[in-house]
Amino acid sequence: MTSSAIKNLVFFALSSIWFSLARSYMHTYAGNDLIFAQVNSLTSIETLLPLSYYSLPYCIPMGGIRECVGNVGASLVGDQIINSPYRFQGYVNESVYLCTTGPLSAHEVRILKQQIRNMYQVNMMLDGLPVINYAYGRFNIQGTGFPIGYAAWNSDDVYIINHLKFTVLVNEHRNRIFDMMDFDVPSNGTVAKSYEPPPLFEIVGFRVVPCSVKHNQENMKKLKMFDNIDSMECPLELEKLQVVRESERISFTYEVQFLKSDIQWQSRWDTYLEQGDSRVHWFSVLNSLITILLLTSIIIAILLKTISRELAKCQGISKQAEAETDEEPSGWKLLAGDAFREPNHSKLLSVLVGTGVQITLTGFVTATIAAFGFKLPGARGMVLTLMMTSYCFSGIVGGYIGVRLWRTLKGSTDGWKSVSGSITFLFPGIVLSIHTVLNLVMWVSHSTAAISISIYVTILSLWFCTSAPVTLLGGFLATQAEAIQYPVKTNHIPREIPARTLPSWLLVLSVGMIPFCTLFIELFFFLSSICLSRFYSMSGTLCLCLLSLVIVCAETSLIVSYRNLQAEDWKWWWKSFCASGSASIYVFMYCINYLVFDLNGLSGPPSVTVYVGYSLIVAIGTLLSTGSIGFLASFYFVNFLFSSTEI
């Protein structure tokens, strides 16, 4: 293992343990302190392929380009946080010159025009806060960042943003006891009685008005980086904008203004998180509750109408009840000798169920931690890092469930190591295979989302060194647990299944719409947060929707299994898995619908390939998760059904 991979693995482990502390501490500044802004990768809603900030002819910092230390999750989503030349001095309002590029080459002009038309935007940060595009005297929150330029409507010209008007909101603390050694004092060494050090402050807001300004190049030649210039307004006339042409020189300038604000540091993220209408999220929760009530009513009707009569007969409550139930067995009662017959491909079923439980537990752990506020919006990539860590350690549960199901189906523990190993490699292997293809596409497109070999080695090390042993431990514990006993014995000869008017799989595939209906609203916001650079903050409603999804999947699969048993179809095993798992079909179809109608098909085959690839990963994860929930619910229901009645 390379030293770089070892370093990445150690950092991955430490960042996973201390994820709640990521960028959560308060930075306090004093007057005249130098504060440098950082930039992230350029992003676009047209391509979804992040690019390096310095892939365009922007000003280089004096000390050179330095990339900030990130985490594996940030690398996977394409975040590349690096330093920038934008420098602010505490409480100093000024207009500053940065640099002037050399004459633009034909290649640079072509790249600039292409990225401007692809609607790429700059993502700048100050003290961890993303910049908000502040225009026309009011907030215009359509995400964060600002465009790299504009394209003219009636010509082939494009105009680059080269002048930025920043506003930094600060919260002062004048009632603190200041350490006089931290501030400058008069040169004679004495401190006047009226001397008061500059107040400390925290940054609670970061706004920008982006402008395109055609500077006078004769005046710009006389300036050096960070020289002061006159303040200017954003021009509206096209002839005063900086056009992108071959051999054209572009000068970059900016202004900064510090404003006092009553916003507390703890509340500075509210502006970003309050995008959208929270009532839509609660409508999603209400929709899920109504679905649960309807399905629960159907299940209660099944229990009261069918099972209660059998219980009355079994317990001998009254002669009248016995007379009412004294009839020829029919429906599911005829399947006592076949209901627990081993299904086809039982090993695959065990592996899928174990993997699905692992994915479900990972989703709940991640959503719960985010709902309790341990994950801050500024902790970039930490959600993905947390999900990977949770998935590795939840392997003990997935291995236990998968091996115990295998042991139940086979009646012995033979082959449990093979089942545990398959659970370890199934879903991560699928994800890694798809991502390898997508990584090649992103590498060809020069995207920052293309990860390096060292990151691959880190992920594989985490996979083999953590996930595999934990899953094997879960499988071993399952071999030591008490075996699940069937309530009835299985006949040697399988019973013939009566013919149906409509194929049973038609019902199985169609009921997936029910779990999908509890999820699609949150799925829309999830896709918008990823594709449109919006913050997703309603983690509480997400937890409720996930809980509702579990209940709906269980009830849907339970009803389908009961209907199959009533039709004397004893092959309920795979159908119970696919009944709730078929929601993944509708999830994938919705992702494609979002691509066509909300993203307008994106721009170019590479972008579409990446989007479809990640959508496929989400759909496969949904299949395994919802399918395992439905299967386990049906398994225990069928056990209860045959153990509570006298056949």
MIGUSE-513254 format. One record per residue (C-alpha): residue in three letters; x, y, z. Coordinates in steps of 0.1 Angstrom, whole numbers, plus 2048, in hexadecimal, padded with zeros to 3 digits. Layout:
BEGIN
R code   x   y   z
R  ALA   X   Y   Z
...
***
This chain:
BEGIN
R code   x   y   z
R  MET 800 800 800
R  THR 80E 822 7F6
R  SER 815 83C 811
R  SER 7FC 853 801
R  ALA 7E1 838 804
R  ILE 7EA 832 829
R  LYS 7E8 857 830
R  ASN 7C6 859 81F
R  LEU 7BA 83B 833
R  VAL 7C5 84A 854
R  PHE 7B5 86B 84C
R  PHE 795 859 841
R  ALA 793 848 862
R  LEU 79A 867 876
R  SER 782 87C 862
R  SER 767 862 866
R  ILE 76B 862 88C
R  TRP 76C 887 890
R  PHE 754 891 874
R  SER 73E 8A4 88C
R  LEU 75B 8BC 893
R  ALA 762 8C3 86E
R  ARG 762 8E9 869
R  SER 74C 8EC 888
R  TYR 763 903 89C
R  MET 760 928 89D
R  HIS 77B 93E 88C
R  THR 77F 95F 89D
R  TYR 790 97C 88B
R  ALA 79C 99E 895
R  GLY 79F 9BE 882
R  ASN 7B9 9BE 866
R  ASP 7BC 998 866
R  LEU 7C2 98A 844
R  ILE 7A6 972 839
R  PHE 7AA 95E 819
R  ALA 78D 950 805
R  GLN 78E 92C 7F8
R  VAL 780 91E 7D8
R  ASN 771 8FD 7D0
R  SER 76D 8EB 7AF
R  LEU 759 8FC 794
R  THR 737 8EC 791
R  SER 71B 8EC 777
R  ILE 6F7 8E1 776
R  GLU 6FC 8DB 751
R  THR 718 8C1 753
R  LEU 71A 8B5 778
R  LEU 73F 8B1 772
R  PRO 753 8C7 78B
R  LEU 773 8D7 77D
R  SER 791 8E6 78D
R  TYR 78F 90B 795
R  TYR 7B1 912 785
R  SER 7A8 900 765
R  LEU 79D 923 75A
R  PRO 7B4 941 758
R  TYR 7AF 94F 77A
R  CYS 7C8 961 790
R  ILE 7E1 94B 7A3
R  PRO 7E8 952 7C8
R  MET 80A 960 7D0
R  GLY 814 942 7E4
R  GLY 809 929 7C9
R  ILE 7EB 912 7C8
R  ARG 7E6 8FC 7E7
R  GLU 7CB 8E2 7EB
R  CYS 7BA 8DF 80D
R  VAL 7BA 8BD 81D
R  GLY 799 8AC 816
R  ASN 78A 88A 81C
R  VAL 780 86C 807
R  GLY 75C 877 805
R  ALA 766 899 7F8
R  SER 77C 889 7DE
R  LEU 760 873 7D2
R  VAL 748 890 7CD
R  GLY 763 8A5 7BB
R  ASP 769 8BF 7D6
R  GLN 78C 8CF 7D1
R  ILE 790 8EC 7EA
R  ILE 7AE 901 7E3
R  ASN 7BB 923 7EC
R  SER 7B3 942 7D8
R  PRO 7C3 965 7D4
R  TYR 7A4 976 7E3
R  ARG 7B0 986 803
R  PHE 79B 99A 81C
R  GLN 7A8 9AF 839
R  GLY 792 9B1 858
R  TYR 77C 9D0 858
R  VAL 78E 9DF 83A
R  ASN 776 9E8 81E
R  GLU 78B 9EA 7FE
R  SER 78C 9E5 7D8
R  VAL 7A9 9CF 7CD
R  TYR 7BA 9C6 7AD
R  LEU 7C5 9A2 7A9
R  CYS 7D5 99B 787
R  THR 7D3 99E 762
R  THR 7D5 97F 74C
R  GLY 7EB 97D 72E
R  PRO 7DB 97E 70B
R  LEU 7C1 962 70A
R  SER 7CA 946 6F2
R  ALA 7B1 936 6DB
R  HIS 7B1 917 6F2
R  GLU 7A9 92C 711
R  VAL 78E 93F 6FF
R  ARG 77E 91E 6F3
R  ILE 77F 910 716
R  LEU 771 92F 726
R  LYS 754 931 70D
R  GLN 74C 90D 712
R  GLN 74B 90E 738
R  ILE 738 92F 738
R  ARG 71D 920 721
R  ASN 71D 900 737
R  MET 714 917 754
R  TYR 731 90F 76A
R  GLN 733 923 78A
R  VAL 74E 92C 7A3
R  ASN 749 91E 7C7
R  MET 75C 935 7DE
R  MET 75D 932 804
R  LEU 768 949 821
R  ASP 76C 93A 844
R  GLY 75A 91B 837
R  LEU 73B 92F 82A
R  PRO 732 92B 805
R  VAL 72D 94D 7F4
R  ILE 709 956 7EC
R  ASN 702 968 7CB
R  TYR 6F3 989 7D7
R  ALA 6E3 99C 7BA
R  TYR 6CA 9B8 7B5
R  GLY 6CA 9C2 7D9
R  ARG 6BB 9A2 7E6
R  PHE 6C4 97D 7EB
R  ASN 6C1 969 7CC
R  ILE 6C8 946 7DA
R  GLN 6C8 92D 7BE
R  GLY 6E4 91A 7CD
R  THR 706 929 7D6
R  GLY 723 937 7C3
R  PHE 723 94D 7A4
R  PRO 726 947 77F
R  ILE 748 94A 76E
R  GLY 737 95F 753
R  TYR 719 966 73D
R  ALA 711 95F 719
R  ALA 701 979 703
R  TRP 6DE 971 6F7
R  ASN 6E1 97F 6D4
R  SER 706 978 6CB
R  ASP 722 95F 6CF
R  ASP 733 975 6E9
R  VAL 738 96B 70D
R  TYR 742 981 72B
R  ILE 757 976 748
R  ILE 751 980 76D
R  ASN 771 992 776
R  HIS 766 9AA 792
R  LEU 756 99E 7B2
R  LYS 745 9B4 7CC
R  PHE 747 9A1 7ED
R  THR 734 9A8 80D
R  VAL 740 997 82D
R  LEU 727 996 84A
R  VAL 738 996 86C
R  ASN 72B 992 88F
R  GLU 73F 9A6 8A9
R  HIS 746 99E 8CE
R  ARG 74E 9BF 8E0
R  ASN 747 9B2 903
R  ARG 764 99A 904
R  ILE 784 99E 918
R  PHE 79F 9A4 8FF
R  ASP 7C3 999 902
R  MET 7D6 9B9 8FB
R  MET 7F3 9A5 8EE
R  ASP 7DE 99A 8D0
R  PHE 7DB 9BD 8C2
R  ASP 7F1 9D9 8B6
R  VAL 7F9 9F4 8CF
R  PRO 807 A17 8CA
R  SER 82C A17 8BF
R  ASN 838 A28 8DF
R  GLY 82F A09 8F3
R  THR 814 A1A 908
R  VAL 7EF A14 906
R  ALA 7D8 A31 908
R  LYS 7BB A2F 920
R  SER 7A3 A34 904
R  TYR 7B3 A18 8EF
R  GLU 79C 9FC 8E5
R  PRO 7A8 9DF 8D1
R  PRO 795 9D6 8B2
R  PRO 777 9C0 8BA
R  LEU 778 99B 8B2
R  PHE 75F 98E 899
R  GLU 753 96F 888
R  ILE 749 96C 863
R  VAL 723 965 861
R  GLY 71C 96C 83C
R  PHE 72E 96E 81A
R  ARG 71D 97E 7FC
R  VAL 728 988 7DA
R  VAL 71C 99D 7BC
R  PRO 72E 990 79D
R  CYS 736 9A9 782
R  SER 746 9AA 760
R  VAL 75A 9C9 75B
R  LYS 771 9D3 73E
R  HIS 78F 9E3 74F
R  ASN 7A6 9FC 740
R  GLN 7C5 9E7 739
R  GLU 7DC A05 739
R  ASN 7D3 A0C 75D
R  MET 7D4 9E7 767
R  LYS 7F8 9E3 75B
R  LYS 804 9FB 776
R  LEU 7F5 9E7 792
R  LYS 802 9CA 7A7
R  MET 7EE 9AF 7B9
R  PHE 7DA 9BD 7D7
R  ASP 7DF 9E1 7CC
R  ASN 7C0 9F7 7D4
R  ILE 7AA A04 7B8
R  ASP 78B A19 7B6
R  SER 769 A09 7BE
R  MET 752 A03 7A0
R  GLU 72F 9F9 798
R  CYS 724 9DB 783
R  PRO 71F 9E8 760
R  LEU 700 9DF 74C
R  GLU 70B 9E9 729
R  LEU 71A 9CD 714
R  GLU 737 9E2 707
R  LYS 742 9E7 72C
R  LEU 743 9C2 733
R  GLN 762 9AC 730
R  VAL 75E 997 711
R  VAL 771 977 70C
R  ARG 785 979 6EC
R  GLU 7A6 96C 6DF
R  SER 7C4 983 6E8
R  GLU 7AE 995 701
R  ARG 7BD 99C 724
R  ILE 7A6 998 742
R  SER 7AC 9AB 763
R  PHE 79D 99D 783
R  THR 793 9B4 7A0
R  TYR 77D 9B3 7BE
R  GLU 76E 9C8 7DA
R  VAL 766 9BF 7FE
R  GLN 750 9CF 817
R  PHE 74C 9C3 83C
R  LEU 729 9C7 84B
R  LYS 71F 9C2 86F
R  SER 704 9A8 874
R  ASP 6EE 99B 890
R  ILE 6F0 978 882
R  GLN 700 961 89C
R  TRP 71C 949 891
R  GLN 706 92B 89A
R  SER 6EB 937 882
R  ARG 700 942 865
R  TRP 6F6 923 851
R  ASP 6D1 92B 853
R  THR 6D2 93F 833
R  TYR 6DF 921 820
R  LEU 6C8 907 830
R  GLU 6A8 91A 82D
R  GLN 6A6 916 807
R  GLY 685 909 7FB
R  ASP 664 903 80D
R  SER 665 8EB 82B
R  ARG 640 8E5 827
R  VAL 647 8CF 809
R  HIS 65D 8B8 81F
R  TRP 641 8B5 838
R  PHE 629 8AD 81D
R  SER 63F 890 814
R  VAL 63D 884 838
R  LEU 617 888 838
R  ASN 615 875 817
R  SER 629 859 827
R  LEU 614 857 846
R  ILE 5F4 855 831
R  THR 603 838 81D
R  ILE 60D 826 83D
R  LEU 5EA 82A 84B
R  LEU 5DA 81B 82C
R  LEU 5F2 7FE 82B
R  THR 5EF 7F8 850
R  SER 5C9 7F7 84D
R  ILE 5CC 7DC 832
R  ILE 5E3 7C7 848
R  ILE 5CC 7CA 866
R  ALA 5AF 7BF 851
R  ILE 5C4 7A0 846
R  LEU 5CC 798 86A
R  LEU 5A9 79D 877
R  LYS 597 78B 85B
R  THR 5AE 76D 856
R  ILE 5C5 766 873
R  SER 5AD 76E 88F
R  ARG 596 752 884
R  GLU 5B3 739 884
R  LEU 5BD 745 8A6
R  ALA 59A 741 8B3
R  LYS 59A 71D 8A6
R  CYS 5BC 715 8B4
R  GLN 5B5 723 8D6
R  GLY 591 715 8D8
R  ILE 581 735 8E2
R  SER 55E 729 8DB
R  LYS 54B 70E 8C8
R  GLN 53B 729 8B2
R  ALA 55E 735 8A8
R  GLU 568 711 8A1
R  ALA 549 70C 88C
R  GLU 551 72B 878
R  THR 574 71F 871
R  ASP 56B 6FB 86A
R  GLU 571 6FC 845
R  GLU 588 6EE 82B
R  PRO 5AA 6FD 82A
R  SER 5B0 716 80E
R  GLY 5C8 730 803
R  TRP 5E8 733 817
R  LYS 5DD 717 82F
R  LEU 5E4 6FE 813
R  LEU 609 709 812
R  ALA 613 6FD 834
R  GLY 62B 6E3 824
R  ASP 639 6FB 80A
R  ALA 63A 71E 818
R  PHE 65D 71A 826
R  ARG 66B 706 809
R  GLU 68E 713 800
R  PRO 68C 72D 7E4
R  ASN 6A1 72C 7C5
R  HIS 6C3 73E 7C8
R  SER 6C1 73E 7ED
R  LYS 6E5 74A 7F1
R  LEU 6DF 768 7DB
R  LEU 6C0 770 7EF
R  SER 6D3 76F 810
R  VAL 6EF 785 802
R  LEU 6D6 79F 7F4
R  VAL 6C3 7A0 815
R  GLY 6E2 7A4 82A
R  THR 6F0 7BF 813
R  GLY 6CE 7D1 813
R  VAL 6CD 7D2 839
R  GLN 6F0 7E0 839
R  ILE 6E6 7FC 821
R  THR 6C6 804 835
R  LEU 6D9 807 855
R  THR 6F3 81D 844
R  GLY 6D7 835 838
R  PHE 6C7 837 85A
R  VAL 6E8 83E 86C
R  THR 6F2 859 854
R  ALA 6CF 86A 854
R  THR 6CD 868 87A
R  ILE 6EF 878 87F
R  ALA 6E7 893 866
R  ALA 6C5 899 876
R  PHE 6D4 89F 898
R  GLY 6EB 8BA 88A
R  PHE 70C 8A8 88E
R  LYS 714 8AD 869
R  LEU 719 8D2 860
R  PRO 713 8DF 83C
R  GLY 737 8EA 83B
R  ALA 744 8C7 840
R  ARG 749 8BF 81C
R  GLY 749 89B 812
R  MET 742 890 835
R  VAL 720 881 82D
R  LEU 72F 86A 814
R  THR 74C 862 82B
R  LEU 733 85B 847
R  MET 71F 844 830
R  MET 73E 830 826
R  THR 748 82C 84A
R  SER 725 823 856
R  TYR 722 809 83A
R  CYS 743 7F9 844
R  PHE 73A 7F5 868
R  SER 716 7EB 862
R  GLY 723 7CD 850
R  ILE 721 7BA 871
R  VAL 6FB 7BD 86F
R  GLY 6FA 7B5 84A
R  GLY 710 797 84E
R  TYR 6FB 78B 86C
R  ILE 6DA 78E 85A
R  GLY 6E6 77F 839
R  VAL 6F8 761 849
R  ARG 6DB 75A 861
R  LEU 6C2 75A 844
R  TRP 6D9 742 831
R  ARG 6DC 72C 84F
R  THR 6B6 72C 852
R  LEU 6B1 723 82D
R  LYS 6CB 708 82C
R  GLY 6C8 6FA 84F
R  SER 6ED 6FB 855
R  THR 70A 714 857
R  ASP 71D 706 839
R  GLY 728 721 822
R  TRP 723 73E 83A
R  LYS 745 74D 831
R  SER 73C 74E 80D
R  VAL 71C 760 815
R  SER 72E 779 82B
R  GLY 748 77F 811
R  SER 72D 785 7F6
R  ILE 71C 79E 80D
R  THR 73D 7B0 811
R  PHE 744 7B3 7EC
R  LEU 721 7B5 7DB
R  PHE 717 7D9 7DE
R  PRO 739 7E9 7E2
R  GLY 744 7D5 7C4
R  ILE 727 7E1 7AF
R  VAL 72D 805 7BA
R  LEU 753 803 7B3
R  SER 74D 7F4 791
R  ILE 735 80F 786
R  HIS 74A 82A 796
R  THR 769 81E 784
R  VAL 758 823 762
R  LEU 74B 845 76D
R  ASN 76D 84E 77A
R  LEU 77C 848 758
R  VAL 762 85E 748
R  MET 769 87A 762
R  TRP 78E 876 75D
R  VAL 78B 87B 737
R  SER 776 89A 73E
R  HIS 791 8A8 756
R  SER 778 8A9 773
R  THR 783 8AC 797
R  ALA 76A 891 7A0
R  ALA 783 877 790
R  ILE 795 868 7AD
R  SER 7B9 85D 7AE
R  ILE 7C8 83A 7B3
R  SER 7D1 842 7D7
R  ILE 7AC 848 7DF
R  TYR 7A3 827 7CF
R  VAL 7BD 816 7E4
R  THR 7AF 827 803
R  ILE 78C 81B 7FC
R  LEU 797 7F8 7F4
R  SER 7AB 7F8 815
R  LEU 78D 803 828
R  TRP 779 7E8 816
R  PHE 790 7CB 81D
R  CYS 79D 7D6 83F
R  THR 77D 7E1 84F
R  SER 75E 7D6 83D
R  ALA 768 7B2 835
R  PRO 773 7A9 859
R  VAL 754 7BA 868
R  THR 73C 7A8 851
R  LEU 74D 786 858
R  LEU 749 78D 87D
R  GLY 724 792 878
R  GLY 722 772 864
R  PHE 734 75F 87F
R  LEU 71D 76C 89A
R  ALA 6FF 760 884
R  THR 70E 73D 884
R  GLN 70E 73E 8AA
R  ALA 6EB 74B 8AE
R  GLU 6CD 734 8B3
R  ALA 6BF 728 892
R  ILE 69C 734 886
R  GLN 684 717 886
R  TYR 667 715 86D
R  PRO 645 710 87D
R  VAL 63C 6F5 864
R  LYS 64E 6D9 852
R  THR 654 6DA 82C
R  ASN 647 6BF 816
R  HIS 65F 6AC 7FF
R  ILE 64A 6B2 7E0
R  PRO 642 6D6 7D7
R  ARG 61E 6DF 7D2
R  GLU 612 6EA 7B0
R  ILE 60B 710 7AD
R  PRO 5E9 717 79E
R  ALA 5E9 72B 77D
R  ARG 5DF 750 77F
R  THR 5CE 767 767
R  LEU 5E9 781 76B
R  PRO 60E 77A 773
R  SER 616 77E 798
R  TRP 635 793 78F
R  LEU 61F 7AE 780
R  LEU 612 7B6 7A3
R  VAL 635 7B3 7B2
R  LEU 644 7CD 79B
R  SER 627 7E5 79C
R  VAL 624 7E8 7C2
R  GLY 647 7F8 7C3
R  MET 635 818 7BB
R  ILE 627 819 7DF
R  PRO 649 81C 7F1
R  PHE 655 834 7D5
R  CYS 638 84C 7DD
R  THR 645 850 800
R  LEU 668 859 7F4
R  PHE 665 86D 7D3
R  ILE 662 88F 7E3
R  GLU 681 88B 7F7
R  LEU 692 87B 7D9
R  PHE 68B 89C 7C6
R  PHE 69C 8B1 7E0
R  PHE 6B9 898 7E2
R  LEU 6BF 89A 7BD
R  SER 6BB 8C0 7BD
R  SER 6D5 8C3 7D9
R  ILE 6EE 8AF 7C5
R  CYS 6E7 8BB 7A2
R  LEU 6DD 8DF 7A9
R  SER 6F6 8E7 7C5
R  ARG 6DB 8EC 7DF
R  PHE 6DE 8E5 804
R  TYR 6C9 8C8 811
R  SER 6C0 8D0 835
R  MET 6A0 8BE 83E
R  SER 6B2 8A0 84D
R  GLY 696 89C 867
R  THR 67B 897 84D
R  LEU 693 880 83A
R  CYS 695 86A 859
R  LEU 66F 869 85B
R  CYS 66C 861 836
R  LEU 686 845 839
R  LEU 673 837 857
R  SER 653 839 843
R  LEU 664 828 826
R  VAL 66E 80B 83C
R  ILE 64A 806 848
R  VAL 63A 80A 826
R  CYS 653 7F1 816
R  ALA 64C 7D8 832
R  GLU 626 7DB 82F
R  THR 626 7DB 809
R  SER 63B 7BB 807
R  LEU 626 7AB 823
R  ILE 605 7B1 810
R  VAL 614 7A4 7EF
R  SER 621 785 801
R  TYR 600 77E 811
R  ARG 5EE 782 7F0
R  ASN 606 769 7E0
R  LEU 600 750 7FC
R  GLN 5DB 754 7F8
R  ALA 5DF 74B 7D3
R  GLU 5F1 72B 7DF
R  ASP 612 739 7D2
R  TRP 62E 72D 7E9
R  LYS 64A 73F 7D6
R  TRP 647 75E 7EC
R  TRP 66C 762 7F4
R  TRP 679 775 7D6
R  LYS 657 786 7D0
R  SER 658 795 7F3
R  PHE 67A 7A3 7EC
R  CYS 671 7B1 7CA
R  ALA 64F 7BF 7D4
R  SER 65F 7DA 7E9
R  GLY 680 7DA 7D6
R  SER 66D 7E3 7B6
R  ALA 66C 807 7C4
R  SER 690 809 7B6
R  ILE 682 807 793
R  TYR 66D 826 799
R  VAL 68A 838 7AA
R  PHE 6A0 832 78B
R  MET 684 83D 774
R  TYR 67F 85D 789
R  CYS 6A4 864 787
R  ILE 6A2 862 761
R  ASN 683 878 761
R  TYR 696 892 776
R  LEU 6B3 890 75D
R  VAL 69C 896 73F
R  PHE 684 8B0 74D
R  ASP 696 8C2 769
R  LEU 6BA 8C0 75D
R  ASN 6B0 8C3 738
R  GLY 6C5 8A5 72F
R  LEU 6E5 8B5 73B
R  SER 701 8BE 723
R  GLY 714 8A3 711
R  PRO 717 87D 714
R  PRO 731 87E 731
R  SER 719 890 748
R  VAL 6FC 879 73F
R  THR 712 85B 745
R  VAL 71C 867 767
R  TYR 6F9 86F 771
R  VAL 6EA 84E 765
R  GLY 707 83B 776
R  TYR 701 84B 798
R  SER 6DB 847 794
R  LEU 6E1 822 78D
R  ILE 6F5 81F 7AE
R  VAL 6D8 830 7C1
R  ALA 6BF 818 7B1
R  ILE 6D3 7F9 7B9
R  GLY 6D7 805 7DD
R  THR 6B1 80B 7DF
R  LEU 6AA 7E9 7D1
R  LEU 6BF 7D8 7EB
R  SER 6B3 7ED 808
R  THR 68E 7ED 801
R  GLY 68E 7C8 7F6
R  SER 69F 7BC 816
R  ILE 685 7D0 82B
R  GLY 668 7C0 819
R  PHE 677 79D 81A
R  LEU 67E 79D 83F
R  ALA 65B 7AB 846
R  SER 64B 78F 831
R  PHE 662 774 840
R  TYR 657 77C 864
R  PHE 633 780 859
R  VAL 631 75E 848
R  ASN 642 74F 867
R  PHE 628 75F 87D
R  LEU 60C 755 865
R  PHE 614 730 866
R  SER 61F 72F 88B
R  SER 5FF 740 898
R  THR 5E6 729 888
R  GLU 5DE 704 888
R  ILE 5E0 6F5 865
***
